[in-house]
Amino acid sequence: MNYATVSPAQIESFIQICGFSNVITQESLRRNYDHDETEDHHFLPDVVLKPRAAKEISEILKLCNEALIAVTPRGGGTSLSGGALPIKGGVVISMERFNQILDIDTLNLQVTVEPGVITETLQNEVKSLGLFYPPDPSSRGTCFIGGNLAHNSGGPKAVKYGVTRDYVLNMEIVTPTGEITWTGANVAKNSTGYNLTQLMCGSEGTLGIITKIVLKLRPYPPFDVLMLAPFADLETACKAISAIYLAGITPSGMELIDHLSAKLTQHYIEELSGTKVEIPIQDDIGAYLLIELDGNNLDTLYAEAEKISLVLGDFTREEILFADSAEQKENLWKLRRQISPAVNAFTLTKAEDVVVPRGNLPQLVQFIYQTGLEYGYRSVCFGHAGDGNLHINIMKETLSESYWNVEVNESIGKIFQKVVDLGGTLSGEHGIGIAKKPYMHLAVSPTQLDLMRGIKKVFDPNNILNPGKIF
């Protein structure tokens, strides 16, 4: 489909809707919105708009729908699948001015927020009231709540508490044709028709633009215990994960870190801080599990930690570190959360996130490293191993552009096929975007794809909203 270029007359209309200072036409400023965190892709939009109200977005979408102008909604720009890339040009709608926490309802354990609120800001605000919003992607200090919904983000605590979808009660959206509506109700149970709220979660900004969100909260768990367990290799670490669950323990976080990602991240953190970070990374260790337990009773957590230590004795003879201070806990979590920035500072990467039943992780990581040897590249493996969600960052280093874009992509297809063969799927939280679009047929049947396209057609008959994504 051919999309229209934004005309000077339409720019004037956008100024009337949003105000002069919220319509960005200067190329140097538009360049700030032509990329996200996906490889080194750049797509320049015709114009960037910064609306402040649902009614403004409604007017923008009505105009663009009538004129067949592509519209790309944008949150914090932290997508790793190309979700925020304006690949068809047109309009970028930045949600950065939708940045208010509107209401914290302590009686009903709910919070109403706008989509441009930074995830960590929300977490800190509700924590001050003794409340807990668990989804915590590694980019929580910069990513927006709206983007978390668009990709159904998880993070380390998903293994115990679930992903973003599990905390969304209701949302206000603007459809691609300009209607403003709520998707559900602010109640814990709702069997009133189709669940449009859940349909929007993970839809990657292709069905509507979210303008308000009602989220569930929990009481904040006051205590936690953090352990770092070393293993000889990645496969052994993955085997230990299932053993912990078989022992009847559900950690609040269980993160896998391979040796290369640990070393690169330690160096990266020290370069940023200018001081040595005391993180016990050993040269003869192949992988680590960062294991967190949380709850309301510290004695219970210590007992569970001791039980985990006994379980891990069958998998490692190395000493398990128990973080004994808030600073040490912070350093260990920093090691995990800074892996992607560290690896990307070292070299360009292709960042994939796949998910398999956690018992199949050992087979998957073995295949990934074998594939890397076959194709002549290095990769790092890390992520939310407790729920089978593995992040794979394939490193470009000295590979040629042609090899990077052809042979390496071929190898990614083989990895995805192995993931599906192991009972998994292409993404646990990054989404499909443009990065995984060519591989959708591996995991999704033609019937499923037809149903998805039919849903897209109902919401967006002219295919103007985030076109070219997923399908």
C-alpha positions in Angstrom: 0.0 0.0 0.0 1.2 3.5 -0.8 0.9 6.0 2.0 0.5 9.8 1.5 3.3 12.2 2.5 2.3 14.8 5.0 1.5 18.1 3.2 2.0 21.7 4.4 -1.7 22.1 4.8 -1.8 19.0 7.1 1.1 20.4 9.1 -1.0 23.5 9.7 -3.9 21.3 10.9 -1.6 19.5 13.3 -0.5 22.8 14.7 -4.1 23.8 15.3 -4.6 20.5 17.1 -1.4 20.2 19.2 0.1 23.7 19.3 3.1 25.0 17.4 5.7 23.8 19.8 4.4 20.3 19.7 4.7 19.8 16.0 8.3 18.9 15.0 9.2 19.4 11.4 12.9 20.3 11.6 14.9 17.3 10.3 17.6 17.4 13.0 14.9 17.1 15.7 12.9 14.4 13.7 16.1 12.3 13.7 15.6 11.8 17.5 12.5 9.8 16.6 13.8 7.8 13.6 15.2 4.9 15.6 14.7 2.8 18.7 17.0 0.2 20.3 16.7 -2.3 17.4 20.2 -2.8 15.7 21.1 0.4 13.8 17.8 1.0 11.9 16.7 4.5 11.0 13.4 5.6 9.4 12.7 9.4 9.2 9.1 10.4 9.8 7.6 13.4 8.0 6.5 15.0 11.2 6.6 14.3 15.0 3.5 15.2 17.0 3.3 15.5 20.8 -0.3 15.6 21.8 -1.5 16.0 25.4 -5.1 14.8 25.3 -7.1 11.8 23.9 -9.2 14.3 21.9 -6.1 15.6 20.2 -5.0 12.1 19.2 -8.6 11.4 18.0 -8.4 14.4 15.7 -5.0 13.5 14.4 -6.1 9.9 13.6 -9.2 11.0 11.9 -7.2 13.3 9.6 -4.6 10.6 8.9 -7.1 7.9 8.3 -8.9 10.0 5.8 -5.7 11.0 4.0 -4.1 7.6 4.2 -1.1 8.8 6.2 0.9 6.2 8.2 0.9 6.8 12.0 3.5 5.3 14.4 2.9 5.6 18.1 6.0 6.0 20.2 6.7 5.5 23.9 10.2 5.6 25.4 11.9 4.3 22.2 13.4 1.2 24.0 11.9 -1.4 21.6 14.2 -4.2 20.5 12.0 -5.4 17.7 11.5 -2.2 15.7 8.1 -1.5 17.2 8.6 2.3 17.3 10.1 2.6 13.9 8.2 4.7 11.3 9.0 2.4 8.5 6.3 4.0 6.2 7.3 7.6 7.1 4.2 9.7 7.9 3.5 10.8 11.5 5.1 9.8 14.7 2.8 10.4 17.7 5.1 10.7 20.8 3.4 9.9 24.0 6.0 11.7 26.2 3.6 14.4 27.4 1.1 11.8 28.7 3.3 11.4 31.8 1.0 11.7 34.8 0.0 9.3 37.6 -3.7 10.3 37.8 -4.9 8.4 40.9 -3.6 5.8 43.4 -6.6 4.0 44.9 -5.2 2.4 48.1 -8.6 1.0 49.0 -9.0 -1.1 45.9 -5.3 -1.5 45.2 -5.4 0.2 41.8 -3.6 3.0 40.0 -4.6 5.0 37.0 -1.8 6.3 34.9 -1.0 7.8 31.5 1.0 5.8 29.1 4.1 8.1 29.1 4.8 7.4 32.8 8.2 5.8 33.2 7.9 2.3 34.7 10.4 2.9 37.6 8.7 6.2 38.4 5.4 4.4 38.9 7.0 1.6 41.0 8.7 4.1 43.3 5.6 6.2 43.7 3.4 3.3 44.8 6.2 1.8 46.9 6.1 5.0 49.0 2.6 3.9 50.0 3.5 0.3 50.7 2.3 -0.9 47.4 3.9 -3.0 44.6 3.7 -2.9 40.8 5.8 -6.0 39.9 6.5 -5.9 36.1 10.0 -4.6 35.8 11.7 -4.8 32.4 15.5 -4.1 32.4 14.8 -0.8 30.8 12.4 0.2 33.6 14.3 3.5 34.2 13.5 4.7 30.7 10.7 2.7 29.2 7.1 3.9 29.3 4.1 2.0 30.8 2.3 2.3 27.5 5.2 0.5 25.7 5.1 -2.2 28.4 1.5 -2.8 27.5 2.1 -2.7 23.8 4.7 -5.5 24.1 3.3 -7.2 27.2 6.6 -6.8 29.0 7.7 -8.9 31.9 11.1 -8.7 33.5 12.8 -10.6 36.3 9.8 -10.7 38.7 7.5 -12.2 36.0 8.6 -15.7 37.2 6.6 -15.2 40.4 4.3 -12.3 39.8 3.4 -12.5 36.1 3.8 -10.0 33.2 2.2 -6.6 32.4 -1.0 -8.3 31.0 -1.7 -9.7 34.5 -1.9 -6.2 36.0 -4.1 -4.4 33.5 -7.8 -4.0 34.4 -8.9 -1.4 31.9 -7.6 1.2 29.5 -8.8 4.2 27.4 -7.8 3.9 23.8 -8.2 5.9 20.6 -8.9 3.7 17.6 -7.2 4.2 14.2 -10.5 5.8 13.0 -10.5 8.3 15.9 -13.1 6.8 18.3 -12.3 7.2 22.0 -13.4 4.3 24.2 -12.6 2.3 27.3 -11.8 -1.4 26.8 -13.2 -2.9 30.0 -14.1 -2.1 33.6 -12.1 -1.4 36.8 -13.0 -4.7 38.4 -11.1 -7.8 39.3 -13.5 -10.1 37.3 -15.2 -9.3 34.0 -17.1 -11.8 31.7 -18.9 -9.1 29.8 -18.2 -9.8 26.1 -14.9 -10.1 24.5 -11.8 -9.1 26.5 -10.6 -6.1 24.5 -8.3 -5.1 27.3 -6.3 -8.2 27.0 -6.4 -8.0 23.2 -4.6 -4.6 23.4 -1.8 -6.1 25.5 0.9 -7.2 23.2 -0.7 -5.7 20.1 2.4 -3.5 19.5 0.5 -0.3 18.8 -1.3 -1.7 15.8 -4.9 -1.7 17.1 -5.2 1.6 19.0 -3.3 4.3 20.9 -3.5 3.9 24.7 -4.3 7.1 26.6 -5.1 5.9 30.1 -4.4 2.7 32.0 -5.9 1.2 35.2 -3.5 -1.2 36.8 -3.7 -3.7 39.7 -1.3 -3.3 42.6 -0.2 -5.6 45.4 1.1 -5.0 49.0 4.9 -4.5 48.9 6.9 -7.5 50.1 9.1 -6.0 52.8 11.9 -8.6 52.8 14.2 -10.2 50.2 17.2 -12.5 49.9 19.5 -12.5 46.9 21.9 -15.2 45.9 24.4 -15.6 43.0 25.1 -19.2 42.1 28.0 -20.1 39.8 28.1 -23.1 37.4 30.7 -24.7 35.2 28.6 -24.1 32.1 25.3 -22.7 30.8 23.6 -26.1 30.3 24.2 -27.1 34.0 22.8 -23.8 35.2 19.7 -24.4 33.1 19.3 -27.9 34.5 19.4 -26.5 38.0 16.4 -24.2 37.4 13.9 -27.0 37.1 15.4 -28.7 40.2 14.6 -25.6 42.3 11.0 -25.7 41.2 10.7 -29.4 41.9 11.9 -28.6 45.4 8.7 -26.6 45.8 10.2 -23.1 45.8 9.1 -20.2 43.6 11.7 -17.4 43.5 10.7 -13.9 42.9 13.5 -13.7 40.3 15.7 -16.3 38.6 18.0 -14.7 36.1 20.5 -16.5 33.9 23.8 -14.7 33.1 26.5 -16.3 30.9 30.2 -15.7 31.4 30.8 -13.3 28.5 27.9 -11.1 29.3 29.0 -10.9 32.9 32.5 -9.9 32.0 31.4 -7.3 29.4 28.9 -5.8 31.8 31.3 -5.6 34.7 33.8 -3.7 32.5 31.0 -1.5 31.2 29.8 -0.6 34.7 33.3 0.2 35.8 33.9 2.4 32.8 30.7 4.3 33.5 31.3 4.7 37.2 35.1 5.2 37.1 35.5 2.8 40.1 36.0 -0.9 40.4 32.7 -2.8 41.0 33.1 -5.6 43.5 31.1 -8.3 41.6 32.6 -11.8 42.0 33.0 -12.8 38.3 35.4 -15.8 37.9 37.3 -16.8 34.7 36.6 -20.5 35.2 32.8 -20.1 35.6 30.6 -20.5 32.6 27.3 -19.2 33.9 25.5 -17.7 36.9 22.0 -17.8 38.3 20.9 -14.7 40.2 18.1 -15.9 42.5 15.9 -13.7 44.5 13.3 -14.6 47.2 10.9 -12.1 48.6 8.0 -12.1 51.1 6.7 -11.1 54.5 8.8 -13.3 56.7 12.6 -13.2 56.7 13.0 -16.5 58.5 10.9 -18.2 55.9 13.1 -16.7 53.1 16.3 -17.8 54.8 14.9 -21.4 55.1 14.0 -21.4 51.4 17.5 -20.0 50.5 19.1 -22.8 52.5 16.9 -25.3 50.7 18.0 -23.9 47.3 21.6 -24.2 48.4 21.1 -27.9 49.1 19.5 -28.4 45.7 22.3 -26.5 43.9 24.8 -28.8 45.6 24.0 -31.4 43.0 24.9 -29.0 40.2 27.8 -26.9 41.4 30.7 -27.2 43.8 31.4 -23.5 43.8 30.5 -21.2 46.7 27.1 -19.5 46.4 27.2 -15.8 47.3 24.5 -14.4 49.6 24.3 -10.7 49.2 24.7 -9.3 52.7 24.0 -5.6 52.1 21.7 -3.3 50.1 24.8 -2.1 48.1 25.8 -5.7 47.2 22.2 -6.4 46.1 22.1 -3.3 44.0 25.4 -4.2 42.3 24.2 -7.7 41.5 21.0 -6.4 40.0 22.9 -3.8 38.1 25.0 -6.5 36.6 21.9 -8.2 35.3 20.1 -5.1 34.1 23.0 -3.5 32.3 23.8 -6.5 30.1 22.1 -5.2 27.0 23.6 -1.7 27.1 27.0 -3.2 27.9 27.0 -5.7 25.0 25.7 -3.0 22.6 28.4 -0.6 23.7 30.9 -3.3 22.8 29.5 -4.2 19.3 26.3 -4.0 17.3 24.0 -6.9 18.1 20.9 -8.6 16.9 18.8 -9.0 20.1 16.3 -11.9 20.2 14.1 -13.0 23.0 12.6 -16.5 22.8 10.7 -18.6 25.2 10.5 -22.4 25.7 9.3 -24.6 28.5 12.0 -24.1 31.1 12.9 -27.8 31.2 14.0 -27.5 27.5 16.4 -24.6 28.2 19.5 -26.8 28.3 18.8 -28.2 24.8 18.2 -24.7 23.5 21.4 -23.1 24.8 23.4 -26.0 23.5 21.9 -25.5 20.0 22.5 -21.7 20.2 26.2 -22.1 20.9 26.6 -24.8 18.3 24.9 -22.5 15.7 27.3 -19.7 16.6 30.3 -21.9 16.1 28.8 -23.1 12.7 28.3 -19.5 11.5 31.4 -18.0 13.1 29.9 -15.5 15.5 29.8 -15.0 19.3 26.6 -14.5 21.3 25.6 -13.9 24.8 22.7 -15.7 26.5 21.0 -14.3 29.5 17.5 -13.5 30.8 14.5 -14.7 32.7 15.4 -18.4 32.8 12.9 -19.1 35.6 10.1 -18.8 33.1 12.0 -20.1 30.1 12.5 -16.6 28.5 16.0 -16.4 27.1 17.6 -13.3 25.6 20.2 -14.0 22.9 22.4 -11.1 21.7 24.3 -12.1 18.6 27.5 -10.0 18.3 28.5 -8.4 15.0 32.2 -7.7 15.9 34.2 -8.1 12.7 31.5 -9.7 10.5 30.9 -8.0 7.1 27.6 -6.2 6.4 26.5 -8.7 3.8 27.3 -11.7 6.1 25.5 -9.9 9.0 22.4 -9.3 7.0 22.2 -12.7 5.1 24.0 -15.6 6.8 23.4 -14.4 10.3 19.7 -13.9 9.6 19.7 -17.4 8.2 21.1 -18.7 11.4 18.5 -16.9 13.4 15.8 -18.7 11.4 17.4 -22.0 12.5 17.4 -20.9 16.1 13.7 -19.9 15.9 12.9 -23.3 14.3 14.6 -25.1 17.1 12.7 -22.9 19.6 9.4 -24.0 18.0 10.5 -27.6 17.9 11.2 -27.4 21.7 7.6 -26.3 22.3 8.4 -22.5 22.4 7.7 -19.4 20.5 9.5 -16.4 19.0 9.1 -13.8 21.7 8.4 -13.7 25.4 8.3 -9.9 25.7 10.1 -8.0 23.0 7.4 -8.5 20.4 7.5 -9.2 16.7 7.8 -5.7 15.2 9.9 -5.8 12.0 12.7 -7.9 13.4 10.9 -11.2 13.7 8.2 -10.6 11.1 9.9 -12.8 8.5 9.8 -15.7 10.9 6.2 -15.6 12.0 5.2 -18.5 9.8 7.5 -20.8 11.9 5.4 -20.3 15.1 2.0 -19.2 13.9 -0.4 -21.2 11.6 -2.0 -19.6 8.5 -5.3 -19.8 10.3 -4.0 -17.9 13.3 -2.4 -15.3 11.0 -5.7 -14.9 9.1 -7.6 -14.3 12.4 -5.0 -11.7 13.4 -5.2 -9.9 10.1 -9.0 -9.9 10.4 -8.8 -8.3 13.9 -6.4 -5.7 12.5 -8.9 -5.0 9.7 -11.8 -4.4 12.1 -9.8 -1.9 14.2 -7.9 -0.3 11.4 -9.6 -0.7 8.0 -7.1 1.5 6.2 -4.0 0.0 7.9 -2.7 3.4 8.9 -1.6 2.6 12.5 1.9 1.2 12.9 1.8 -0.4 9.5 4.3 -3.0 8.5 4.6 -4.5 11.9 4.0 -8.2 13.0 2.6 -9.4 9.6 
